[in-house]
Amino acid sequence: QVQLVESGGGLVQPGGSLRLSCAASGFTFSSYGLSWYRQAPGKERELVAFISIFGSSTNYLASVKGRFTISRDNAKNTVYLQMNSLKPEDTAVYYCNAGTYDKGFWGKGTLVTVSS
């Protein structure tokens, strides 16, 4: 049974940091590119960050570049998103994805709220 379980979300003040984790099971984790998406209220889901199979290539949404870092640990079947200098506009539910948007595996999401 495929599972992706996100954790690490919560309430943080502007300028603060959070580290999201996504633990995977039920498939060959090391064979998949991995992504973090987010969806804010009333908005479409958007791609935040992507990391290739061996971690040699990463891509970021322009608005998070330089603040967020995606990484993976294939030995632990886990992908991370380190988020620094958080802004209120980063408030959203964050989802991890393995594979593609249409045919990949999804977690249920973790809520990040950036507010003073």
C-alpha positions in Angstrom: 0.0 0.0 0.0 1.5 3.3 -1.1 1.7 6.0 1.6 3.1 9.5 1.7 2.8 11.1 5.1 3.7 14.8 5.6 4.6 16.3 8.9 6.2 19.4 10.3 3.6 22.0 9.5 2.3 24.5 12.0 1.9 28.2 12.9 5.1 30.3 12.5 5.7 34.0 12.7 6.9 35.9 9.6 10.6 35.5 9.2 10.6 32.1 10.9 11.5 28.7 9.7 9.9 25.3 9.4 11.1 21.9 8.1 8.6 19.7 6.4 9.1 16.0 6.1 7.4 13.4 3.9 7.8 9.7 4.8 7.1 7.3 2.0 6.4 3.6 1.9 4.9 1.0 -0.5 6.9 1.8 -3.6 10.5 2.1 -4.8 11.2 5.6 -3.4 14.6 5.9 -5.0 13.1 5.5 -8.5 10.9 8.6 -8.4 11.4 12.3 -8.7 9.8 14.1 -5.8 8.0 17.3 -5.4 6.4 19.6 -2.9 3.2 21.4 -3.9 1.1 23.9 -2.0 -2.4 25.1 -2.2 -3.6 28.3 -0.5 -7.3 28.9 0.1 -9.1 29.8 -3.1 -6.1 29.2 -5.2 -4.9 26.4 -7.4 -2.3 23.9 -6.3 1.2 25.0 -7.4 4.6 23.3 -7.6 7.0 24.7 -5.0 10.1 22.5 -5.4 11.3 19.4 -7.3 14.2 17.1 -6.7 15.5 14.4 -9.1 16.0 10.8 -8.3 19.5 11.1 -7.0 19.1 14.7 -5.8 21.5 16.1 -8.4 18.9 18.4 -9.9 16.4 20.7 -8.1 13.9 23.3 -9.3 12.0 25.9 -7.3 9.1 28.3 -7.7 10.5 31.7 -8.3 8.9 33.2 -5.2 10.6 30.7 -2.9 14.0 30.4 -4.5 16.8 31.3 -2.0 14.4 30.7 0.9 13.3 27.0 0.5 15.5 24.0 0.1 14.3 20.5 -1.0 16.3 17.4 -0.1 15.9 13.7 0.0 17.3 10.7 1.9 16.8 7.6 -0.1 17.9 5.4 2.8 15.1 6.8 4.9 12.5 7.1 2.1 12.0 10.7 3.1 11.9 14.0 1.3 12.3 17.3 3.2 11.5 20.9 2.6 13.4 23.4 4.6 11.6 26.7 4.6 13.3 29.9 5.9 12.3 33.5 6.0 8.7 32.6 5.8 6.1 35.1 4.6 2.4 35.3 5.1 1.9 34.5 1.4 3.5 31.1 2.1 0.5 30.1 4.1 -1.0 27.0 2.5 -1.4 23.2 2.7 1.8 21.6 1.6 1.7 18.3 -0.2 4.4 15.9 -1.3 4.3 14.1 -4.6 6.2 11.2 -6.0 6.1 10.9 -9.8 3.9 13.2 -11.9 1.0 15.5 -11.0 -1.6 13.3 -12.8 -0.3 9.8 -12.2 1.9 10.2 -9.2 1.4 9.4 -5.5 0.2 12.1 -3.1 0.2 12.7 0.6 -2.7 14.3 2.5 -0.9 17.5 3.2 0.3 19.5 6.2 -0.9 23.0 7.0 1.6 25.8 7.2 0.3 29.1 8.6 2.6 32.2 8.6 1.1 34.9 10.8 2.0 37.2 13.6 
